[in-house]
Amino acid sequence: MLKGNVPILATAFDNQRAVDLPAIGNLVRFLLEQGIDGLALFGNASEGYALTWQEKEAIFMSVKAITGSLPLVVATGGAAAPVAIEEIKRAQGWGADVAMINPPSVVKPGPEEIYRFYCDICQQCDIDIMIQDAPQMTGVSFPVPTLVRLCEDFPQIRYIKVEQPPTTLKISQLKAALGDRVGLFGGLNAGFLYEELARGVAGTMPACEFPEVINAILLAWKHDKEAARALFYRYLPFLRYGVQPGLGVAVHKEILHRSGLFATAIVRSPAKGLDEITRLELQEITDHLPLAILARAQ
């Protein structure tokens, strides 16, 4: 069962704004060196919304060749169930282990429409499913009873990524209803990781430029919760800086570029790069925090 540190892989672009597969390979190898429990592709921090399916296939195949048996989660979805089913089956054909599925967001569904959407998917697809509950991104909120009903009716729904603030309250409610039958994951760039661990999450799915920090917090949590708390709060200014709406992807790219793993910090429109003041603020934060990804560039 998927658990632990499952970062979202960033997408590198060259100066012509084309996908840079060698740079993505550099990042994947860095993540494997640090130690991760799985890897997620094409989420929001991957700029999956700005990638064609041909680009996604090329990235997936390149990543799979490097990662071997490491579990790979692929973000999928669609404005209607038939679209989502087609995407899921395509990803499954590539070799994805888990499909992370957002609800429809063009026409906002209510609880019954949400249920029918996932019901149709589960009846047509046989891959393990992670529901992504991210209303800040989709504008769609999952009532807890709807999530519980889905998990009870469809055993292939094995995970929920809980990103509706306050995540802690929803995690507690889901944990009370579902126990350990469904793995709950935190998101929001691990900005509430310490509290989410206290509520019983199985793991977290943050951005990919600080895997050793997440690993250290997860390890400390098992043996010394005060040490985990201290480490989490030490890095919290950095974590929160990378979750700002409209800036998060560019923050991640800036670190990856500074590390030398990515040749550019380019993000695809409509995302925006960092202005000089924001870049300096980020520099100030990271100057006071050790990060393995930046240490390798020195």
Solvent accessible surface area in square Angstrom, and as a share of the most:
residue,aa,sasa,rsa
1,M,121,0.54
2,L,12,0.06
3,K,136,0.57
4,G,13,0.12
5,N,0,0.00
6,V,0,0.00
7,P,1,0.01
8,I,8,0.04
9,L,4,0.02
10,A,3,0.02
11,T,4,0.02
12,A,1,0.01
13,F,3,0.01
14,D,43,0.22
15,N,108,0.55
16,Q,146,0.65
17,R,131,0.48
18,A,46,0.36
19,V,29,0.16
20,D,25,0.13
21,L,61,0.30
22,P,98,0.62
23,A,6,0.05
24,I,1,0.00
25,G,3,0.03
26,N,58,0.30
27,L,0,0.00
28,V,0,0.00
29,R,110,0.40
30,F,9,0.04
31,L,0,0.00
32,L,63,0.31
33,E,138,0.62
34,Q,60,0.27
35,G,33,0.32
36,I,20,0.10
37,D,68,0.35
38,G,0,0.00
39,L,0,0.00
40,A,0,0.00
41,L,1,0.01
42,F,11,0.04
43,G,7,0.07
44,N,74,0.38
45,A,20,0.15
46,S,1,0.01
47,E,0,0.00
48,G,5,0.05
49,Y,114,0.43
50,A,23,0.18
51,L,16,0.08
52,T,70,0.41
53,W,55,0.19
54,Q,137,0.61
55,E,38,0.17
56,K,20,0.09
57,E,73,0.33
58,A,43,0.34
59,I,3,0.01
60,F,0,0.00
61,M,85,0.38
62,S,30,0.19
63,V,1,0.00
64,K,64,0.27
65,A,89,0.69
66,I,50,0.25
67,T,14,0.08
68,G,40,0.38
69,S,113,0.73
70,L,27,0.13
71,P,46,0.29
72,L,0,0.00
73,V,0,0.00
74,V,0,0.00
75,A,10,0.08
76,T,10,0.06
77,G,8,0.08
78,G,22,0.21
79,A,58,0.45
80,A,45,0.35
81,A,12,0.09
82,P,100,0.63
83,V,75,0.43
84,A,0,0.00
85,I,24,0.12
86,E,106,0.47
87,E,32,0.14
88,I,0,0.00
89,K,97,0.41
90,R,82,0.30
91,A,0,0.00
92,Q,58,0.26
93,G,67,0.65
94,W,27,0.10
95,G,30,0.29
96,A,10,0.07
97,D,62,0.32
98,V,6,0.03
99,A,0,0.00
100,M,1,0.00
101,I,0,0.00
102,N,28,0.15
103,P,5,0.03
104,P,12,0.08
105,S,41,0.26
106,V,120,0.69
107,V,120,0.69
108,K,114,0.48
109,P,20,0.13
110,G,26,0.25
111,P,70,0.44
112,E,87,0.39
113,E,80,0.36
114,I,1,0.00
115,Y,26,0.10
116,R,129,0.47
117,F,11,0.05
118,Y,0,0.00
119,C,23,0.14
120,D,61,0.32
121,I,0,0.00
122,C,10,0.06
123,Q,124,0.55
124,Q,103,0.46
125,C,7,0.04
126,D,116,0.60
127,I,9,0.04
128,D,42,0.22
129,I,0,0.00
130,M,0,0.00
131,I,0,0.00
132,Q,8,0.04
133,D,0,0.00
134,A,6,0.05
135,P,21,0.13
136,Q,132,0.59
137,M,83,0.37
138,T,11,0.06
139,G,50,0.48
140,V,3,0.02
141,S,58,0.38
142,F,3,0.01
143,P,51,0.32
144,V,29,0.16
145,P,99,0.62
146,T,11,0.06
147,L,0,0.00
148,V,21,0.12
149,R,99,0.36
150,L,0,0.00
151,C,11,0.06
152,E,97,0.43
153,D,71,0.37
154,F,28,0.12
155,P,114,0.72
156,Q,42,0.19
157,I,2,0.01
158,R,81,0.30
159,Y,5,0.02
160,I,0,0.00
161,K,9,0.04
162,V,0,0.00
163,E,15,0.07
164,Q,49,0.22
165,P,54,0.34
166,P,80,0.50
167,T,3,0.02
168,T,19,0.11
169,L,96,0.48
170,K,14,0.06
171,I,0,0.00
172,S,37,0.24
173,Q,97,0.43
174,L,0,0.00
175,K,59,0.25
176,A,93,0.72
177,A,45,0.35
178,L,6,0.03
179,G,30,0.29
180,D,115,0.60
181,R,148,0.54
182,V,6,0.04
183,G,4,0.04
184,L,4,0.02
185,F,0,0.00
186,G,0,0.00
187,G,0,0.00
188,L,27,0.13
189,N,12,0.06
190,A,0,0.00
191,G,11,0.10
192,F,92,0.38
193,L,0,0.00
194,Y,23,0.09
195,E,51,0.23
196,E,0,0.00
197,L,18,0.09
198,A,65,0.50
199,R,91,0.33
200,G,26,0.25
201,V,15,0.08
202,A,39,0.30
203,G,0,0.00
204,T,0,0.00
205,M,3,0.01
206,P,3,0.02
207,A,6,0.05
208,C,1,0.01
209,E,1,0.00
210,F,1,0.00
211,P,3,0.02
212,E,41,0.19
213,V,5,0.03
214,I,0,0.00
215,N,38,0.19
216,A,41,0.32
217,I,0,0.00
218,L,24,0.12
219,L,108,0.54
220,A,19,0.15
221,W,46,0.16
222,K,148,0.63
223,H,146,0.65
224,D,71,0.37
225,K,101,0.43
226,E,109,0.49
227,A,44,0.34
228,A,0,0.00
229,R,99,0.36
230,A,64,0.50
231,L,42,0.21
232,F,2,0.01
233,Y,99,0.38
234,R,127,0.46
235,Y,8,0.03
236,L,45,0.22
237,P,52,0.33
238,F,3,0.01
239,L,0,0.00
240,R,142,0.52
241,Y,21,0.08
242,G,4,0.04
243,V,58,0.33
244,Q,60,0.27
245,P,131,0.83
246,G,66,0.64
247,L,48,0.24
248,G,10,0.09
249,V,18,0.10
250,A,5,0.03
251,V,1,0.00
252,H,10,0.05
253,K,1,0.01
254,E,12,0.06
255,I,0,0.00
256,L,0,0.00
257,H,74,0.33
258,R,66,0.24
259,S,1,0.01
260,G,54,0.52
261,L,7,0.04
262,F,2,0.01
263,A,72,0.56
264,T,12,0.07
265,A,30,0.24
266,I,32,0.16
267,V,11,0.07
268,R,39,0.14
269,S,94,0.61
270,P,110,0.69
271,A,27,0.21
272,K,151,0.64
273,G,47,0.45
274,L,16,0.08
275,D,78,0.41
276,E,100,0.45
277,I,123,0.62
278,T,13,0.07
279,R,80,0.29
280,L,106,0.53
281,E,78,0.35
282,L,0,0.00
283,Q,70,0.31
284,E,114,0.51
285,I,32,0.16
286,T,7,0.04
287,D,94,0.49
288,H,140,0.63
289,L,19,0.09
290,P,79,0.50
291,L,7,0.04
292,A,29,0.22
293,I,0,0.00
294,L,19,0.09
295,A,59,0.46
296,R,123,0.45
297,A,53,0.41
298,Q,187,0.83
